[in-house]
Amino acid sequence: MPQPLDAVLAELRELLLDPALTRAVAAGRRRGHTPSVSRAEVRPVALKAGTRLQIVTDDGARPYTRNVAPGAQAAAAVDALLAEPFGNWHVETATATVQVRVTKKGDAQVHRAANTAAPAVRGHDRAKQWLLDPGDPLFAVVGGTAAKRRQVDAFLRALAATLPDDPAQLPSPLRVADLGCGNAYLTFAAYRYLLDRGVKVRVVGVDVRDDQRVRNTAVAQQLGCADDVTFVAGTIAAADVAPAPDLVLALHACDTATDQALARAIGWQARWVLAAPCCHHDIAAQLKGAEAPAPYGEVLRHAILRERFADVLTDALRAAQLRLHGYRVEVVEFVDSAHTPRNMLLRARHTGAVPTREQNAEYAALAGQWGVRPALERLLTAP
């Protein structure tokens, strides 16, 4: 239930000045208002002169750090931050985590959770810098194992490398579609990260299973973001997603489901695409029993080599198709191969560049030499 904003800010003030404070982050903006800084982080630090409240603000160009003494100086600094029209606050203490989102009507949507972690005052030795705080309420809902945190962080770093550094260069709102979202923990991670950067974002997750839609919608309500993160049940090829998204995610969609996601992204002319393919049965099946061009007979003769080569050929042809449709494409590692062998990521940005005759000929030669017709090509040329 929404609560009066003034009362919630008073509660946050007490938490920010509490010696048990662990960390707090303010970001985003309220409707019709813009803070003087895009982000602020508050945490206690241990200095030679004693414990200080460290405040790091970012104006979009560079961070500014100051350490204020407890008492009147800290109170004045906290009051100044609370007076800024931030749209979101995330505050952690030794005993509680409080997440606040200011609604369009100017009320506060509040999520509170107990925190059993031991309190700690940190010095200047820097721990690993996660793009999404491991204490974020998201991990309390979806699970915060070390492996999951690493995968979330790897995905968010790929997302950060794809989008412009300056949030002001993004559409407002930034519309995101996660095709084949499954249990949607990366969907939510993308939303939380973008929101923390001050980006106004609307996300829709698509999955063929209706029970996933119900479950993910409940998680969105629990996290207080059901207005911005919605889910639909349907196939990737046919699900109703409107308006067309700016950013399309397709993470570990199986076999030709990745091709369906890429085809929809191309049809929408989505500005950015992140696709992490999973299994690659389509091209592997076409290669089985086929005659390899000389002198590559050994590549197809052995099943394990044929399977691995099919993975590489499939993603090479996908990247080429994206390029032929006006995208600049990078094929990079998604997460460390120790975490999953399916660690390839296609990262694409729409430039609208018209393909050259040589690029068309190169694609035709590659597919023709191996006698394959990829699923993505079939989808894009279907009536």
Contacts in CASP RR format, 6 or more apart in sequence:
PFRMAT RR
TARGET T0000
AUTHOR 0000-0000-0000
METHOD contacts of the structure
MODEL  1
MPQPLDAVLAELRELLLDPALTRAVAAGRRRGHTPSVSRAEVRPVALKAG
TRLQIVTDDGARPYTRNVAPGAQAAAAVDALLAEPFGNWHVETATATVQV
RVTKKGDAQVHRAANTAAPAVRGHDRAKQWLLDPGDPLFAVVGGTAAKRR
QVDAFLRALAATLPDDPAQLPSPLRVADLGCGNAYLTFAAYRYLLDRGVK
VRVVGVDVRDDQRVRNTAVAQQLGCADDVTFVAGTIAAADVAPAPDLVLA
LHACDTATDQALARAIGWQARWVLAAPCCHHDIAAQLKGAEAPAPYGEVL
RHAILRERFADVLTDALRAAQLRLHGYRVEVVEFVDSAHTPRNMLLRARH
TGAVPTREQNAEYAALAGQWGVRPALERLLTAP
2 103 0 8 1.000
2 105 0 8 1.000
2 107 0 8 1.000
2 108 0 8 1.000
2 109 0 8 1.000
3 107 0 8 1.000
3 108 0 8 1.000
3 109 0 8 1.000
3 110 0 8 1.000
4 107 0 8 1.000
4 108 0 8 1.000
5 102 0 8 1.000
5 106 0 8 1.000
5 107 0 8 1.000
5 108 0 8 1.000
7 108 0 8 1.000
8 100 0 8 1.000
8 108 0 8 1.000
8 110 0 8 1.000
9 82 0 8 1.000
9 108 0 8 1.000
11 98 0 8 1.000
12 24 0 8 1.000
12 82 0 8 1.000
12 89 0 8 1.000
12 91 0 8 1.000
12 98 0 8 1.000
12 100 0 8 1.000
13 78 0 8 1.000
13 79 0 8 1.000
13 82 0 8 1.000
15 21 0 8 1.000
15 24 0 8 1.000
15 91 0 8 1.000
15 93 0 8 1.000
15 96 0 8 1.000
15 98 0 8 1.000
16 24 0 8 1.000
16 42 0 8 1.000
16 78 0 8 1.000
16 81 0 8 1.000
16 82 0 8 1.000
16 91 0 8 1.000
17 71 0 8 1.000
17 74 0 8 1.000
17 75 0 8 1.000
17 78 0 8 1.000
18 93 0 8 1.000
19 44 0 8 1.000
19 51 0 8 1.000
20 93 0 8 1.000
20 94 0 8 1.000
20 95 0 8 1.000
20 119 0 8 1.000
21 42 0 8 1.000
21 43 0 8 1.000
21 44 0 8 1.000
21 53 0 8 1.000
21 91 0 8 1.000
21 92 0 8 1.000
21 93 0 8 1.000
22 43 0 8 1.000
22 44 0 8 1.000
22 92 0 8 1.000
22 93 0 8 1.000
22 94 0 8 1.000
22 115 0 8 1.000
22 117 0 8 1.000
22 119 0 8 1.000
22 120 0 8 1.000
23 41 0 8 1.000
23 42 0 8 1.000
23 43 0 8 1.000
23 91 0 8 1.000
23 92 0 8 1.000
23 133 0 8 1.000
24 41 0 8 1.000
24 42 0 8 1.000
24 43 0 8 1.000
24 89 0 8 1.000
24 90 0 8 1.000
24 91 0 8 1.000
24 92 0 8 1.000
25 39 0 8 1.000
25 40 0 8 1.000
25 41 0 8 1.000
25 42 0 8 1.000
25 89 0 8 1.000
25 90 0 8 1.000
25 133 0 8 1.000
25 196 0 8 1.000
26 35 0 8 1.000
26 39 0 8 1.000
26 40 0 8 1.000
26 41 0 8 1.000
26 42 0 8 1.000
26 81 0 8 1.000
26 84 0 8 1.000
26 86 0 8 1.000
26 87 0 8 1.000
26 88 0 8 1.000
26 89 0 8 1.000
26 90 0 8 1.000
27 38 0 8 1.000
27 39 0 8 1.000
27 40 0 8 1.000
27 86 0 8 1.000
27 87 0 8 1.000
27 88 0 8 1.000
27 195 0 8 1.000
27 196 0 8 1.000
27 197 0 8 1.000
27 198 0 8 1.000
28 35 0 8 1.000
28 38 0 8 1.000
28 39 0 8 1.000
28 86 0 8 1.000
28 87 0 8 1.000
28 88 0 8 1.000
28 195 0 8 1.000
28 196 0 8 1.000
28 197 0 8 1.000
28 198 0 8 1.000
28 199 0 8 1.000
29 35 0 8 1.000
29 85 0 8 1.000
29 86 0 8 1.000
29 87 0 8 1.000
29 198 0 8 1.000
30 85 0 8 1.000
30 86 0 8 1.000
30 87 0 8 1.000
30 102 0 8 1.000
30 106 0 8 1.000
31 102 0 8 1.000
31 104 0 8 1.000
31 106 0 8 1.000
32 85 0 8 1.000
33 85 0 8 1.000
34 85 0 8 1.000
35 84 0 8 1.000
35 85 0 8 1.000
35 86 0 8 1.000
36 59 0 8 1.000
36 84 0 8 1.000
37 57 0 8 1.000
37 58 0 8 1.000
37 59 0 8 1.000
37 60 0 8 1.000
37 84 0 8 1.000
38 58 0 8 1.000
38 59 0 8 1.000
38 60 0 8 1.000
38 167 0 8 1.000
38 197 0 8 1.000
38 198 0 8 1.000
39 57 0 8 1.000
39 58 0 8 1.000
39 60 0 8 1.000
39 196 0 8 1.000
39 197 0 8 1.000
39 198 0 8 1.000
40 55 0 8 1.000
40 56 0 8 1.000
40 57 0 8 1.000
40 58 0 8 1.000
40 81 0 8 1.000
40 84 0 8 1.000
40 86 0 8 1.000
41 55 0 8 1.000
41 56 0 8 1.000
41 57 0 8 1.000
42 53 0 8 1.000
42 54 0 8 1.000
42 55 0 8 1.000
42 56 0 8 1.000
42 78 0 8 1.000
42 81 0 8 1.000
43 53 0 8 1.000
43 54 0 8 1.000
43 122 0 8 1.000
44 51 0 8 1.000
44 52 0 8 1.000
44 53 0 8 1.000
44 54 0 8 1.000
44 121 0 8 1.000
44 122 0 8 1.000
45 51 0 8 1.000
45 52 0 8 1.000
45 53 0 8 1.000
45 54 0 8 1.000
45 67 0 8 1.000
45 121 0 8 1.000
45 122 0 8 1.000
45 123 0 8 1.000
45 124 0 8 1.000
46 121 0 8 1.000
46 122 0 8 1.000
46 123 0 8 1.000
47 67 0 8 1.000
47 123 0 8 1.000
51 70 0 8 1.000
51 121 0 8 1.000
52 67 0 8 1.000
52 68 0 8 1.000
52 69 0 8 1.000
52 70 0 8 1.000
53 67 0 8 1.000
53 68 0 8 1.000
53 69 0 8 1.000
53 70 0 8 1.000
53 74 0 8 1.000
53 77 0 8 1.000
53 78 0 8 1.000
54 65 0 8 1.000
54 66 0 8 1.000
54 67 0 8 1.000
55 65 0 8 1.000
55 66 0 8 1.000
55 67 0 8 1.000
55 68 0 8 1.000
55 77 0 8 1.000
55 81 0 8 1.000
56 63 0 8 1.000
56 64 0 8 1.000
56 65 0 8 1.000
57 63 0 8 1.000
57 64 0 8 1.000
58 64 0 8 1.000
60 166 0 8 1.000
66 77 0 8 1.000
68 74 0 8 1.000
68 77 0 8 1.000
86 102 0 8 1.000
87 101 0 8 1.000
87 102 0 8 1.000
88 99 0 8 1.000
88 100 0 8 1.000
88 101 0 8 1.000
88 102 0 8 1.000
88 195 0 8 1.000
88 196 0 8 1.000
89 98 0 8 1.000
89 99 0 8 1.000
89 100 0 8 1.000
90 97 0 8 1.000
90 98 0 8 1.000
90 99 0 8 1.000
90 100 0 8 1.000
90 133 0 8 1.000
90 136 0 8 1.000
90 137 0 8 1.000
90 196 0 8 1.000
91 97 0 8 1.000
91 98 0 8 1.000
91 99 0 8 1.000
91 100 0 8 1.000
92 98 0 8 1.000
92 115 0 8 1.000
92 135 0 8 1.000
93 115 0 8 1.000
93 119 0 8 1.000
94 115 0 8 1.000
94 117 0 8 1.000
94 118 0 8 1.000
94 119 0 8 1.000
95 114 0 8 1.000
95 115 0 8 1.000
96 112 0 8 1.000
96 113 0 8 1.000
96 114 0 8 1.000
96 115 0 8 1.000
97 112 0 8 1.000
97 113 0 8 1.000
97 114 0 8 1.000
97 115 0 8 1.000
97 135 0 8 1.000
97 137 0 8 1.000
97 140 0 8 1.000
98 110 0 8 1.000
98 111 0 8 1.000
98 112 0 8 1.000
99 110 0 8 1.000
99 111 0 8 1.000
99 112 0 8 1.000
99 113 0 8 1.000
99 137 0 8 1.000
99 223 0 8 1.000
99 224 0 8 1.000
100 108 0 8 1.000
100 109 0 8 1.000
100 110 0 8 1.000
100 111 0 8 1.000
101 108 0 8 1.000
101 109 0 8 1.000
101 224 0 8 1.000
101 225 0 8 1.000
102 108 0 8 1.000
102 109 0 8 1.000
103 109 0 8 1.000
109 224 0 8 1.000
111 137 0 8 1.000
111 222 0 8 1.000
111 223 0 8 1.000
111 224 0 8 1.000
113 137 0 8 1.000
113 140 0 8 1.000
130 149 0 8 1.000
130 153 0 8 1.000
131 153 0 8 1.000
131 156 0 8 1.000
131 157 0 8 1.000
131 160 0 8 1.000
131 193 0 8 1.000
132 138 0 8 1.000
132 152 0 8 1.000
132 153 0 8 1.000
132 156 0 8 1.000
132 189 0 8 1.000
132 192 0 8 1.000
132 193 0 8 1.000
132 196 0 8 1.000
134 144 0 8 1.000
134 149 0 8 1.000
136 192 0 8 1.000
137 223 0 8 1.000
138 185 0 8 1.000
138 188 0 8 1.000
138 189 0 8 1.000
138 192 0 8 1.000
138 223 0 8 1.000
139 148 0 8 1.000
139 149 0 8 1.000
141 188 0 8 1.000
141 219 0 8 1.000
141 222 0 8 1.000
141 223 0 8 1.000
142 148 0 8 1.000
142 183 0 8 1.000
142 185 0 8 1.000
142 188 0 8 1.000
142 219 0 8 1.000
143 185 0 8 1.000
147 339 0 8 1.000
148 185 0 8 1.000
150 335 0 8 1.000
150 336 0 8 1.000
150 339 0 8 1.000
151 186 0 8 1.000
151 335 0 8 1.000
151 339 0 8 1.000
151 340 0 8 1.000
152 185 0 8 1.000
152 186 0 8 1.000
152 189 0 8 1.000
154 334 0 8 1.000
154 335 0 8 1.000
154 336 0 8 1.000
155 186 0 8 1.000
155 189 0 8 1.000
155 190 0 8 1.000
155 251 0 8 1.000
155 274 0 8 1.000
155 334 0 8 1.000
155 335 0 8 1.000
156 189 0 8 1.000
156 190 0 8 1.000
156 193 0 8 1.000
158 274 0 8 1.000
158 332 0 8 1.000
158 334 0 8 1.000
158 345 0 8 1.000
158 347 0 8 1.000
159 190 0 8 1.000
159 193 0 8 1.000
159 274 0 8 1.000
160 193 0 8 1.000
161 347 0 8 1.000
162 272 0 8 1.000
162 274 0 8 1.000
162 347 0 8 1.000
162 349 0 8 1.000
163 170 0 8 1.000
163 247 0 8 1.000
163 272 0 8 1.000
164 170 0 8 1.000
167 197 0 8 1.000
167 198 0 8 1.000
167 199 0 8 1.000
170 199 0 8 1.000
170 246 0 8 1.000
171 246 0 8 1.000
171 271 0 8 1.000
172 199 0 8 1.000
172 200 0 8 1.000
173 200 0 8 1.000
173 201 0 8 1.000
173 202 0 8 1.000
174 194 0 8 1.000
174 199 0 8 1.000
174 200 0 8 1.000
174 201 0 8 1.000
174 202 0 8 1.000
174 246 0 8 1.000
174 247 0 8 1.000
175 201 0 8 1.000
175 202 0 8 1.000
175 203 0 8 1.000
175 204 0 8 1.000
175 243 0 8 1.000
175 244 0 8 1.000
175 245 0 8 1.000
175 246 0 8 1.000
175 247 0 8 1.000
176 190 0 8 1.000
176 191 0 8 1.000
176 194 0 8 1.000
176 201 0 8 1.000
176 202 0 8 1.000
176 203 0 8 1.000
176 204 0 8 1.000
176 245 0 8 1.000
176 246 0 8 1.000
176 247 0 8 1.000
176 248 0 8 1.000
176 249 0 8 1.000
177 203 0 8 1.000
177 204 0 8 1.000
177 205 0 8 1.000
177 206 0 8 1.000
177 241 0 8 1.000
177 245 0 8 1.000
177 247 0 8 1.000
177 248 0 8 1.000
177 249 0 8 1.000
177 270 0 8 1.000
178 184 0 8 1.000
178 186 0 8 1.000
178 187 0 8 1.000
178 190 0 8 1.000
178 203 0 8 1.000
178 204 0 8 1.000
178 205 0 8 1.000
178 206 0 8 1.000
178 249 0 8 1.000
178 250 0 8 1.000
178 251 0 8 1.000
179 205 0 8 1.000
179 206 0 8 1.000
179 236 0 8 1.000
179 239 0 8 1.000
179 248 0 8 1.000
179 249 0 8 1.000
179 250 0 8 1.000
179 253 0 8 1.000
179 257 0 8 1.000
179 260 0 8 1.000
179 261 0 8 1.000
179 264 0 8 1.000
180 205 0 8 1.000
180 206 0 8 1.000
180 207 0 8 1.000
180 208 0 8 1.000
180 236 0 8 1.000
180 250 0 8 1.000
180 251 0 8 1.000
180 253 0 8 1.000
180 257 0 8 1.000
180 261 0 8 1.000
181 187 0 8 1.000
181 205 0 8 1.000
181 206 0 8 1.000
181 207 0 8 1.000
181 212 0 8 1.000
181 216 0 8 1.000
181 231 0 8 1.000
181 249 0 8 1.000
181 251 0 8 1.000
182 207 0 8 1.000
182 209 0 8 1.000
182 212 0 8 1.000
182 216 0 8 1.000
183 212 0 8 1.000
183 215 0 8 1.000
183 216 0 8 1.000
184 205 0 8 1.000
184 207 0 8 1.000
184 212 0 8 1.000
184 216 0 8 1.000
184 219 0 8 1.000
184 231 0 8 1.000
186 249 0 8 1.000
186 251 0 8 1.000
187 203 0 8 1.000
187 205 0 8 1.000
187 216 0 8 1.000
187 229 0 8 1.000
187 249 0 8 1.000
188 219 0 8 1.000
188 220 0 8 1.000
188 223 0 8 1.000
188 225 0 8 1.000
188 229 0 8 1.000
190 203 0 8 1.000
190 249 0 8 1.000
191 201 0 8 1.000
191 203 0 8 1.000
191 225 0 8 1.000
191 228 0 8 1.000
191 229 0 8 1.000
194 201 0 8 1.000
195 201 0 8 1.000
195 225 0 8 1.000
201 228 0 8 1.000
202 228 0 8 1.000
203 228 0 8 1.000
203 229 0 8 1.000
203 230 0 8 1.000
204 229 0 8 1.000
204 230 0 8 1.000
204 231 0 8 1.000
204 232 0 8 1.000
204 241 0 8 1.000
204 245 0 8 1.000
205 216 0 8 1.000
205 229 0 8 1.000
205 230 0 8 1.000
205 231 0 8 1.000
205 232 0 8 1.000
206 231 0 8 1.000
206 232 0 8 1.000
206 233 0 8 1.000
206 234 0 8 1.000
206 236 0 8 1.000
206 239 0 8 1.000
206 241 0 8 1.000
207 213 0 8 1.000
207 216 0 8 1.000
207 231 0 8 1.000
207 233 0 8 1.000
207 234 0 8 1.000
208 233 0 8 1.000
208 234 0 8 1.000
208 235 0 8 1.000
208 236 0 8 1.000
209 233 0 8 1.000
210 233 0 8 1.000
212 231 0 8 1.000
212 233 0 8 1.000
213 231 0 8 1.000
213 232 0 8 1.000
213 233 0 8 1.000
216 231 0 8 1.000
217 226 0 8 1.000
217 230 0 8 1.000
217 231 0 8 1.000
220 226 0 8 1.000
220 229 0 8 1.000
220 230 0 8 1.000
220 231 0 8 1.000
223 229 0 8 1.000
232 239 0 8 1.000
232 240 0 8 1.000
232 241 0 8 1.000
233 239 0 8 1.000
235 260 0 8 1.000
236 250 0 8 1.000
236 253 0 8 1.000
236 257 0 8 1.000
236 260 0 8 1.000
236 261 0 8 1.000
236 264 0 8 1.000
237 260 0 8 1.000
237 263 0 8 1.000
237 264 0 8 1.000
237 379 0 8 1.000
241 264 0 8 1.000
244 268 0 8 1.000
244 269 0 8 1.000
244 270 0 8 1.000
245 268 0 8 1.000
245 270 0 8 1.000
246 270 0 8 1.000
246 271 0 8 1.000
246 272 0 8 1.000
247 270 0 8 1.000
247 271 0 8 1.000
247 272 0 8 1.000
247 273 0 8 1.000
247 274 0 8 1.000
248 261 0 8 1.000
248 264 0 8 1.000
248 265 0 8 1.000
248 268 0 8 1.000
248 270 0 8 1.000
248 272 0 8 1.000
248 273 0 8 1.000
248 274 0 8 1.000
248 275 0 8 1.000
249 274 0 8 1.000
249 275 0 8 1.000
250 257 0 8 1.000
250 258 0 8 1.000
250 261 0 8 1.000
250 262 0 8 1.000
250 265 0 8 1.000
250 273 0 8 1.000
250 274 0 8 1.000
250 275 0 8 1.000
250 276 0 8 1.000
251 274 0 8 1.000
251 275 0 8 1.000
251 276 0 8 1.000
252 276 0 8 1.000
252 277 0 8 1.000
252 278 0 8 1.000
252 342 0 8 1.000
253 260 0 8 1.000
253 261 0 8 1.000
253 275 0 8 1.000
253 277 0 8 1.000
253 278 0 8 1.000
254 278 0 8 1.000
254 279 0 8 1.000
255 278 0 8 1.000
255 279 0 8 1.000
255 280 0 8 1.000
255 281 0 8 1.000
255 282 0 8 1.000
256 281 0 8 1.000
256 282 0 8 1.000
256 375 0 8 1.000
257 278 0 8 1.000
258 275 0 8 1.000
258 277 0 8 1.000
258 278 0 8 1.000
258 318 0 8 1.000
259 282 0 8 1.000
259 318 0 8 1.000
259 374 0 8 1.000
259 375 0 8 1.000
259 376 0 8 1.000
259 379 0 8 1.000
260 375 0 8 1.000
260 379 0 8 1.000
261 275 0 8 1.000
262 273 0 8 1.000
262 275 0 8 1.000
262 318 0 8 1.000
262 321 0 8 1.000
262 322 0 8 1.000
262 346 0 8 1.000
262 376 0 8 1.000
263 376 0 8 1.000
263 379 0 8 1.000
263 380 0 8 1.000
265 273 0 8 1.000
265 275 0 8 1.000
265 348 0 8 1.000
266 321 0 8 1.000
266 322 0 8 1.000
266 325 0 8 1.000
266 327 0 8 1.000
266 380 0 8 1.000
269 350 0 8 1.000
270 350 0 8 1.000
271 349 0 8 1.000
271 350 0 8 1.000
272 348 0 8 1.000
272 349 0 8 1.000
272 350 0 8 1.000
273 322 0 8 1.000
273 327 0 8 1.000
273 346 0 8 1.000
273 347 0 8 1.000
273 348 0 8 1.000
273 349 0 8 1.000
273 350 0 8 1.000
274 345 0 8 1.000
274 346 0 8 1.000
274 347 0 8 1.000
274 348 0 8 1.000
275 318 0 8 1.000
275 345 0 8 1.000
275 346 0 8 1.000
275 348 0 8 1.000
276 334 0 8 1.000
276 342 0 8 1.000
276 343 0 8 1.000
276 344 0 8 1.000
276 345 0 8 1.000
276 346 0 8 1.000
277 311 0 8 1.000
277 314 0 8 1.000
277 315 0 8 1.000
277 318 0 8 1.000
277 342 0 8 1.000
277 344 0 8 1.000
277 346 0 8 1.000
278 342 0 8 1.000
279 342 0 8 1.000
280 307 0 8 1.000
280 310 0 8 1.000
280 311 0 8 1.000
280 314 0 8 1.000
280 315 0 8 1.000
282 314 0 8 1.000
282 374 0 8 1.000
282 375 0 8 1.000
283 310 0 8 1.000
283 313 0 8 1.000
283 314 0 8 1.000
283 317 0 8 1.000
283 372 0 8 1.000
283 374 0 8 1.000
284 306 0 8 1.000
284 307 0 8 1.000
284 310 0 8 1.000
286 371 0 8 1.000
286 372 0 8 1.000
286 373 0 8 1.000
287 300 0 8 1.000
287 306 0 8 1.000
287 309 0 8 1.000
287 310 0 8 1.000
287 313 0 8 1.000
287 370 0 8 1.000
287 372 0 8 1.000
288 300 0 8 1.000
288 306 0 8 1.000
289 300 0 8 1.000
290 300 0 8 1.000
290 370 0 8 1.000
290 371 0 8 1.000
290 372 0 8 1.000
292 299 0 8 1.000
292 300 0 8 1.000
292 301 0 8 1.000
292 370 0 8 1.000
293 369 0 8 1.000
293 370 0 8 1.000
298 305 0 8 1.000
299 305 0 8 1.000
299 306 0 8 1.000
299 309 0 8 1.000
300 306 0 8 1.000
300 309 0 8 1.000
311 344 0 8 1.000
313 366 0 8 1.000
313 370 0 8 1.000
313 372 0 8 1.000
314 374 0 8 1.000
315 331 0 8 1.000
315 344 0 8 1.000
315 346 0 8 1.000
316 331 0 8 1.000
316 366 0 8 1.000
317 363 0 8 1.000
317 366 0 8 1.000
317 367 0 8 1.000
317 372 0 8 1.000
317 374 0 8 1.000
317 376 0 8 1.000
317 377 0 8 1.000
318 346 0 8 1.000
318 374 0 8 1.000
318 376 0 8 1.000
319 329 0 8 1.000
319 331 0 8 1.000
319 346 0 8 1.000
320 359 0 8 1.000
320 362 0 8 1.000
320 363 0 8 1.000
320 366 0 8 1.000
321 363 0 8 1.000
321 374 0 8 1.000
321 376 0 8 1.000
321 377 0 8 1.000
321 380 0 8 1.000
322 329 0 8 1.000
322 346 0 8 1.000
322 348 0 8 1.000
323 329 0 8 1.000
323 355 0 8 1.000
323 359 0 8 1.000
324 355 0 8 1.000
324 359 0 8 1.000
324 360 0 8 1.000
324 363 0 8 1.000
325 355 0 8 1.000
325 380 0 8 1.000
326 350 0 8 1.000
326 351 0 8 1.000
326 352 0 8 1.000
326 353 0 8 1.000
326 354 0 8 1.000
326 355 0 8 1.000
327 348 0 8 1.000
327 349 0 8 1.000
327 350 0 8 1.000
327 351 0 8 1.000
327 352 0 8 1.000
328 348 0 8 1.000
328 349 0 8 1.000
328 351 0 8 1.000
328 353 0 8 1.000
329 346 0 8 1.000
329 347 0 8 1.000
329 348 0 8 1.000
330 346 0 8 1.000
330 347 0 8 1.000
330 348 0 8 1.000
331 344 0 8 1.000
331 345 0 8 1.000
331 346 0 8 1.000
331 347 0 8 1.000
332 344 0 8 1.000
332 345 0 8 1.000
332 347 0 8 1.000
333 343 0 8 1.000
333 344 0 8 1.000
333 345 0 8 1.000
334 342 0 8 1.000
334 343 0 8 1.000
334 344 0 8 1.000
334 345 0 8 1.000
335 343 0 8 1.000
336 343 0 8 1.000
337 343 0 8 1.000
367 373 0 8 1.000
367 374 0 8 1.000
367 377 0 8 1.000
END
